[in-house]
Amino acid sequence: MVKYLLGILLLISIVCSLDVKVNRLPLLNEAPRLISQVPNGQKMLVGSLDDPEKNYLYIANLKGTPAEMGLAYGQLFK
């Protein structure tokens, strides 16, 4: 019981000491657009690359074995 309470107190002290910053970036509400495609993956973009504030997000949709997904990721984001 004492170990449990000490663990909780330690966790609370760690969380309270973190330098937390509030996210002020706007939400990206548009649908992803397909940018490129390889046999085991797709690269999509939400937002615009021309945005001066760089408010955009890449999405990788991968499938297959870990090796196939790694190869697809490398081909999409080289």
Backbone bond lengths (Angstrom), bond angles and torsions (degrees), N, CA, C in turn:
res aa  C-N    CA-C-N  psi(-1)  N-CA   C-N-CA  omega(-1)  CA-C   N-CA-C  phi
1 M - - - 1.445 - - 1.531 111.07 -
2 V 1.340 115.96 -41.45 1.462 120.80 -179.80 1.525 110.17 -66.52
3 K 1.346 116.92 -40.66 1.468 120.10 178.28 1.523 110.78 -62.62
4 Y 1.317 116.10 -38.44 1.462 121.56 179.32 1.525 110.54 -62.82
5 L 1.334 116.92 -46.71 1.460 121.67 179.14 1.526 111.99 -65.59
6 L 1.328 117.08 -40.42 1.460 120.12 177.34 1.526 111.09 -64.16
7 G 1.324 116.20 -38.20 1.462 120.21 177.41 1.511 111.82 -63.36
8 I 1.323 116.44 -42.34 1.462 120.66 178.56 1.524 110.53 -64.99
9 L 1.328 117.31 -42.96 1.465 120.60 178.48 1.526 111.46 -63.50
10 L 1.311 116.85 -39.81 1.464 120.51 177.55 1.523 110.56 -63.89
11 L 1.314 116.94 -44.19 1.460 121.13 178.56 1.525 111.51 -62.49
12 I 1.309 117.34 -42.77 1.465 121.11 178.03 1.522 110.81 -63.26
13 S 1.315 117.84 -41.65 1.468 119.97 -179.93 1.524 111.19 -66.95
14 I 1.324 117.99 -35.47 1.467 120.72 177.65 1.520 110.08 -66.88
15 V 1.326 117.07 -46.94 1.458 121.41 -178.91 1.524 110.91 -62.51
16 C 1.314 117.57 -40.26 1.461 121.08 -179.34 1.525 112.16 -69.81
17 S 1.313 118.83 -23.83 1.459 121.03 -178.29 1.527 112.85 -89.04
18 L 1.325 118.17 -6.07 1.460 120.64 179.98 1.523 110.73 -71.28
19 D 1.336 115.46 145.37 1.460 121.38 176.52 1.532 107.09 -91.33
20 V 1.316 117.24 90.08 1.455 122.94 -175.38 1.524 109.62 -88.30
21 K 1.350 116.18 132.08 1.456 121.44 177.88 1.522 108.41 -115.07
22 V 1.314 116.82 138.39 1.456 122.16 -179.65 1.527 108.78 -79.00
23 N 1.334 116.56 134.69 1.451 121.61 177.54 1.521 109.27 -76.38
24 R 1.320 116.85 117.22 1.465 122.33 -179.79 1.531 111.76 -104.95
25 L 1.337 118.01 4.34 1.460 120.61 -178.36 1.522 110.55 -72.21
26 P 1.337 116.96 146.80 1.458 119.42 179.60 1.530 111.27 -72.37
27 L 1.333 116.24 156.04 1.459 120.90 175.80 1.518 110.01 -72.20
28 L 1.327 116.33 144.99 1.457 121.80 175.12 1.526 106.59 -99.89
29 N 1.322 117.44 103.20 1.458 121.85 -172.23 1.516 114.33 -100.16
30 E 1.317 119.51 -0.37 1.464 119.82 -177.17 1.528 111.30 -85.77
31 A 1.303 115.23 161.90 1.468 121.25 -179.63 1.529 109.95 -74.94
32 P 1.340 118.20 146.81 1.461 120.62 177.82 1.528 111.58 -66.42
33 R 1.343 115.47 142.57 1.468 121.86 176.32 1.516 108.79 -107.59
34 L 1.329 116.85 137.43 1.457 122.04 178.78 1.526 109.30 -71.09
35 I 1.335 116.90 125.47 1.460 122.58 -179.59 1.520 110.41 -100.86
36 S 1.327 116.85 -49.20 1.459 121.39 178.81 1.522 109.60 -152.24
37 Q 1.337 114.90 165.16 1.455 120.52 -174.26 1.527 109.24 -148.25
38 V 1.328 116.35 140.07 1.465 124.45 173.40 1.526 106.46 -129.75
39 P 1.348 119.16 171.61 1.466 119.99 -174.93 1.527 115.86 -51.26
40 N 1.312 120.26 -37.22 1.464 120.82 -176.87 1.517 113.63 -115.81
41 G 1.329 117.95 22.56 1.450 117.43 179.78 1.508 114.36 -170.45
42 Q 1.317 113.55 163.68 1.451 122.43 177.07 1.521 108.88 -133.06
43 K 1.335 116.00 144.71 1.460 122.41 174.89 1.522 107.05 -113.64
44 M 1.345 115.89 122.46 1.457 121.11 -178.42 1.527 109.99 -121.88
45 L 1.319 114.89 158.90 1.461 121.30 -178.68 1.517 109.62 -129.29
46 V 1.324 115.81 134.97 1.468 122.68 171.55 1.518 105.79 -114.31
47 G 1.314 117.28 124.72 1.455 121.72 -176.79 1.516 110.30 101.34
48 S 1.316 116.36 -166.37 1.454 122.43 -177.74 1.520 110.30 -125.78
49 L 1.335 116.61 135.76 1.465 120.58 177.47 1.525 111.65 -68.52
50 D 1.332 117.30 -17.36 1.469 121.78 179.97 1.525 112.65 -83.74
51 D 1.313 118.42 -3.54 1.463 122.36 -179.10 1.528 109.06 -63.76
52 P 1.331 118.18 120.72 1.469 120.03 -178.96 1.529 113.60 -63.85
53 E 1.335 117.43 -24.80 1.463 120.55 179.24 1.522 112.14 -91.85
54 K 1.335 117.25 3.01 1.467 124.09 177.68 1.528 112.43 57.19
55 N 1.332 116.01 43.15 1.457 121.07 176.42 1.523 109.36 -90.00
56 Y 1.317 116.08 74.79 1.452 121.63 176.86 1.520 108.76 -143.74
57 L 1.342 115.32 165.41 1.450 120.81 -174.12 1.518 109.79 -144.75
58 Y 1.329 117.14 130.37 1.462 121.77 173.04 1.529 109.00 -89.75
59 I 1.336 115.91 143.97 1.461 122.13 176.14 1.516 107.91 -126.93
60 A 1.331 117.04 131.13 1.462 122.40 175.95 1.523 108.08 -108.52
61 N 1.319 116.69 123.72 1.458 122.91 175.42 1.529 106.44 -108.33
62 L 1.335 117.08 104.84 1.460 122.24 -173.28 1.522 110.60 -115.73
63 K 1.338 116.18 151.15 1.459 120.62 176.88 1.524 108.92 -146.35
64 G 1.336 116.02 160.93 1.453 121.56 178.52 1.517 111.76 111.20
65 T 1.327 114.81 -163.82 1.458 120.76 177.92 1.530 108.96 -74.16
66 P 1.335 118.35 166.42 1.463 119.27 177.39 1.536 112.81 -56.09
67 A 1.315 117.33 -38.56 1.471 120.31 178.75 1.527 110.95 -66.52
68 E 1.326 117.26 -41.85 1.463 121.05 179.45 1.526 111.12 -66.39
69 M 1.338 115.98 -39.97 1.465 119.46 178.08 1.525 111.03 -66.47
70 G 1.337 117.31 -39.37 1.458 120.59 177.93 1.520 112.25 -64.02
71 L 1.325 116.17 -41.25 1.461 120.78 177.41 1.524 110.12 -63.97
72 A 1.335 117.48 -44.79 1.467 121.04 179.51 1.511 110.57 -62.89
73 Y 1.317 117.91 -42.17 1.470 121.33 179.02 1.535 110.07 -61.66
74 G 1.326 115.80 -44.70 1.462 119.71 179.12 1.513 112.15 -62.66
75 Q 1.325 117.74 -38.83 1.464 120.80 178.99 1.525 111.11 -69.73
76 L 1.305 118.13 -36.06 1.463 121.41 -177.45 1.523 113.14 -76.23
77 F 1.330 116.69 -35.72 1.474 120.37 -173.53 1.518 113.16 -114.79
78 K 1.324 117.98 31.00 1.481 119.52 179.90 1.492 112.07 -74.33
